[in-house]
């Protein structure tokens, strides 16, 4: 594991650091804009007084913190592998180019000593999982990785109710930021409630301090809805989702290919509306995560 000097220094000095995944760069956004957006996400973290730590695998090494050349490779190389925890050994040994998912980013961030992680949407239980058993590796990973994960809920393409039930069963903490409603990625309200609400980053840091004192090993999921005025129109969202699910079934797409396909379908069929919403919510999450990271530095 190679930790960039800026990040290593910040961790040593007790300053706020925010981990960022790289799958959003390689698989979540169009390649012609993903590097630019990745830099905007890092800039959002910096603007709030924390240090960004984008994580990826390059040339047989885990890299915590990417320079411009490495970030461009993740954004543009067609051979980049979407790398969850189970893939890490193989990607490293083969010296492949790997983009980390929520699960693997959380794991590697924790190994590096980073306590806060910002992403777009959490993975979860897929629709029809009662027969396919298709569930994201994000959930069991968060059950054993004590990080704070700031996200815009779970992607609305998933079974939200089942995902919330699994989070409860796995004892993964869940708190809403300034809202009693669990967000649905592109939309502010998935139709479900959260058990706890925090109004400030300091309150979230206090929750983390209390959890640490008890030695809890599960993550804390911080549900942060897409900002007012930025969400997709509900009618557009619901119609696009229904059409995307039909195509998914027709093409028999399964496993880790499901989410990239559905996100791509949204981007293609909403004339850029979903893409802009995706960018807006990630920037919003990065800002909140930076605030939490800074609050954690105040003992």
N, C-alpha and C positions, 0 to 999 in steps of 0.2 A: 504494500500500500504506500503510495507516494502522496503525501499531503503537501500542498503548495505552501511556500514559506509564509505568505500573508496569513493563511488560515492557521498554520501551526503557531505562529506568533500570537494571533488573536486568542487561540485556545489557551496558550501558556499564560497570557496576561489576564485571562478571565473575561474577555470581551465577547459580545454576542456574535454567534455564527449561525447561519441558516443553511441547512442542506437543501439542495435542489436536484430533482431527478433529471435524467437525460433522455428518457423515452419520449417525453413530450417534444423534445427537439427532433428526434429521429422519426417518430411514428405518429405524433399527435398533431403536428402542424405541417403545412406544405413546405417542402425543402427550400423553396426560393425565398422564404421569409423566416424560417425557424431560427437561423443563427441570429438574425436581427432581434427577434422576439426574446431569445434566450439572454441576449445582452441587456434588453430592457428589463427583464425579470431581475437580473443581477443588479442593475442600476436601482431598481425599486428597493431592494434590500439595503443597498449602500445609502440611499437617500434617507433611510430611517435609522442610520447609525450602526448597522450590523454588517458583517462580512459574509458575502455569498460563497457557497461551496458546492458547485455543480459537480456531480459524481458520474464517472463513466469508466469503462475499461479500454485501455489502449496499449497495444504492444506487450501483452502479458502482464500488465500492471493495473491495479485499481488506482485511479487518479481521483483525488479529492481536491477539486479546484482545477479548472481547465483554462489554458491560455487560448488566444484567438485561433491558433492553428488547430488545436485539438477540438475546440468547439465547432469549427467549420467542418472538420472530418466527420464528427457525429451528425451534423446537420445534412451533409451532402452525399456521403458514401452510401451507395445502395447496398453494400454488404454488411452494414451494421446489424448486429443481432439484438433483438429484444431480450434482455437478460434478467430473468427473475433469479431468486436465490438458488434454485436447483441447477441453473445454467452456469453459475459463476466459475466453478472448477473447470468445466469444459472450455468456456470462453477464454479463461486465463491460460490454460495449458496449450490451447491451439493458437494463442496469440491473435485471436480474432478481435474485431472492434465491437464492443458491447455497450448498449445503452441500458441503463438501469431503470427498473420499474419501481413502483412504490415499495414493494416488499424488499427488493435488494438494496434500494437506496436507504431505507430505514435501517436495515441490518448494517450496512457499511458505515452509515453516519454514526450509529451507536458505537461501532468498533473504533471509529476515529475520535470519539468523545464529543460528538455534536448532539445537542439535546432537542433541537427544533428543526422541523422539516416542513417545507411548503410544497404543495403540489396543486394540480387542478382538481381532479375528482378521484375519490377512493374507488378501488375495485371492490367487487362484492359478489353476491350470489346472482347467477345468470337466470334469466327467465327459462322455465322448464327444467330447472336443476333437480327437481324431484325425480326425474327419469335420467337426465344426463349426468348428474352429479358435478355439474360445471360450476365451480366456485373459485374465485380469484385467490391466488396465493397471498394476496395482501392481508387477508383476514387472519389466518394462522400466524403470519409473520408478526402482525401487530399484537397478537396475544402473548408474544414472548420478547418484545422489543420495546423498552421503556423510553420512547421518544414522544414528543408532542407533534402531531401531524395536523397541519392546517390545510383544510380542503373545502371545496364547495359542495360538500355532501358526496353522494355517489352519483355516477353517471346515470342519467334517467333511462338509459337503455337497459339497465339492470332491474332485478326484482328488489325494489327498495325495502319493502316490508320484510322480506326474508333476510336481507342484509342486516337490517337493524336487529332482528332476532338473533342472528349469528354473533353480532358484536356483543350483545348482552350475554349470550351463552359463553363466549370466550372471555368475559370480564374485561373487555376493552372499554375504557372510560370514554364518555361522550358528553361534550358540552357545546351548546350553541353560543355563538357570539352575537349578542344583542338581538336575539330572536328565539322564540319558543318553537319555531318551525324548522324542521330538517330540510335543508336545501336540496334541489335536484339538478345541480350542475348548471345547465343553461337557464334554469328557472329558479326563483327564490324559494318556492314552497313545493316540496315533493308530495305533500298531503299527510305527512307524519310529524309527530312532535319529538322534541329532544327532552331528556330527563332533567337537564340542568342548563342554566343560562349564566354567562358572564358578560359584564358590561365593559370591561377594560382588559388590556393586556396584563396589567398588574394582577387582576383577579385570577387570570389563567395561570400566571406564574405562581401565585399562592397555592393553587390547586396542585401544581406540579411539586412544589416544596413539600406539601402534605403527603402526597403519594410517595415521594422519595423517602420521607421519614419512616414510612411503613414498609419500605422495601418492595413495593409493587413492581412487577416486571412487565405489565401490560402497557401498551401505548395509551395516550390520551388523544382522542380525535377531537379537533376543534372545528366545528361546522360553521363556515363563514360564507354566507350567501353572496351571490353576485350582486354588485351594488345596484341601488335604485336607478331605474332608467336604462340599465344595461342588459336586462334579461331578454330572452327571446319572447315574442308574442306567443301566448299559450296555444292559440289555434295553429300557428305555423309549426311549433314544436311537436304537438300531438300528431298532426298529419304527417310530418316528416318521419317521426318515429315509427308510426304504423307502416308506412311504405318501406322504410329501411328493414324492419323486422321481416316483412314479407320476402324481400330480396335475399336477406340472410338465410332464410329457410330454403328458398328455391336453390340457392347456390351451395347449400350444405356446408357453410362456413362454421367452424367450431374452434374451441380452445383459445389460444392466445391471439388468434387472428380476428376474433370477433370484435374486440374494441377498436382496433385500428380501422377495420372496415366500416363500422358504424359511424365513427367520427368522420371518416372520409366522405361517407354518404351525406352526412349532415352538411359538411362544408360545401360539397358539390351542389346540393339541391336547395340551399337556402340563400344563394347569391351572396355568400360571404357573411351573412348575419351570424351564423353559429361560430364561424371562425373568429369574428370580432368579440363575441361573447366569451369564447374560450380564452382569448388573450386578456380581456378585462378581468375575468375572475381569477386568473393566475396572478396577475399583477396585484390584485386586491389581497390575495392570500399571502403573497410575498411580503407585502407591507405589514400585515398583521403579524406574520411570523417574526419579522425583524423586531417589532415592538415587544413580542413575548421574549425573544432572545435577549434583548436589552434588559427587560425587567428581571430576568433570571440572574443577571450579573449583580443585582442589588441584594445582598444577603440580609 
